[in-house]
Amino acid sequence: MRTLDILSEDERCIVRTVHDFVDEDVKPVVRELEHRDTYPEALIERMKQLGVFGLAVPEEYGGTPVSVPCYVLITEELARGWMSLAGAMGGHTVVAKLLVQFGTEEQRRRYLPRMATGEVRATMALTEPGGGSDLQALRTVARKDGGGGYVVNGSKTWITNSRRSGLIALLCKTDPDAEPAHKGISILLVEHGPGLTVSRDLPTLGYKGVESCELSFDDHRAPGDALLGGVEGEGFAQTMKGLETGRLQVAARALGVGRAALEDSLAYARERESFGKPIWQHQSVGNYLADMATSLTAARQLTLFAAREAEAGRRVDMEAGMAKLFASETAMQIALNAVRIHGGHGYSTEFDVERYFRDAPLMIVGEGTNEIQRNVIARQLVRRGGLDV
C-alpha cells in the first residue's frame, strides 16, 4: 500500500499488524457476528493486546502514540474488516485526546494508563433526544451540590459503547443561564453509578455488534474533580476540538467501508462471467469500478491532507469537515455501486456488500450530519477569506 510511505517504519509496521489482524481474525467471523448482532468480545480483547486503545495516549501514561495520519490509516484498516470495530475505538480516542490536551494532571494519571490498555474504555456523550446536532441547545444540567460536587439531570441518546465504557465524557450545562449559551457548557468525566441508567440499545440499520444506547441521569452525583480541566464553561470549545478528531475518524471509517466494497466488487467482477467474458469487461461495470477507485483515492488524499494539518497542530475544523463530508458520501456511492455490480448477490446476506450498504449511511449522519459539515465549511471559508492554498 503506497500510502504507507508517508509514515515512519514503526508506524508502517503498526498499520500492517492491524491489516493482518483484520484478514486473519476479523473477516472469517464478521458476517456471523454482525448478523447475530453479537458483541465482538474476542476481537475487542485482541485489539487491546495490539494496543489499539492506546494510540492517542502518551508513552509516559503507558500508551503507544501514533501520528494523526497513522491513526487514520489504522481506522481505515479496522473499518475495512468491520466498521463497528472502528467505532469501538473512535469515541475512546477522542476522550483520550481531550484528557491529554485539556485534562488536569490528576485526571490524566487517573484515567490514561487504564485507557491505554483498554481496561477502561471511554465514550463521548453529546447528543440529546431533542437536540440533534445543536450542541448549544443542551438540557442536561449539572448543578453544584453544596459540597463541591455536581448533581446531574438529563438524558443523552445514540451513545456508542456507553454500556461497556467505564468513563463517559458528558457534555452538560453547569450554568444554564449563561449568555451566550456556550459559556455555560462544561464536560464532566462521569463514571457509572447511582442515578445513571443505560436504558436501552437502539435498533439500527447497520453498525451492529457494538451498542448505541440512551443514557438517563436522575440526580447522578459527580465529584468536583470530574470537571475536565477544572474550569467551568470550557466544554463547548473542548468539544469542538474533539470533534476534529472525531470527524477524521468517521472519514477514515468511510474509507474502510468504501475500500472493502471496492475490493469485493473488483474480485467479483474478475471472476463473474456473462456473455462469455468477465463482467468487468462490460463497459457499464468497468465504468463503475473506475469511478469507485477514483473517488476513493480522492477521499483518502483529502482525509490524509486534513490529518497532516492536524498533526502539524493547525486548526482543522474545516478540513476535517471536508474529509468527513466527501469520504462519507463517497462510501455511500461506492457501496451502492457494489450492490449494482453484484446484482442479485448484492442483495443477499450471504455477501458482505449488503453490510457495507447498511453501514455506510452512519458516516453521513454521525459526528454531525453532512448538512452540518457544509455549514461549518461555508462559515470557515468566509471567516478565513477563502481556501489557504
Secondary structure, 3 states (H helix, E strand, C coil): CHHHHHCCHHHHHHHHHHHHHHHHHHCCCHHHHHHHCCCCHHHHHHHHHHCHHHCCCCHHHCCCCCCHHHHHHHHHHHHHHCHHHHHHHHHHHHHHHHHHHHCCHHHHHHHHHHHHHCCCCEEEECCCCCCCCCHHHCCCEEEECCCCCEEEEEEEEEEECCCCCCEEEEEEECCCCCCCHHHHEEEEEECCCCCEEEEEECCCCCCCCCCEEEEEEEEEEECHHHEHHHCCCCHHHHHHHHHHHHHHHHHHHHHHHHHHHHHHHHHHHHHCEECCEEHHHCHHHHHHHHHHHHHHHHHHHHHHHHHHHHHCCCCCHHHHHHHHHHHHHHHHHHHHHHHHHHHHHHHCCCCCHHHHHHHHHHHHHCCCCHHHHHHHHHHHHHHHCCCCC
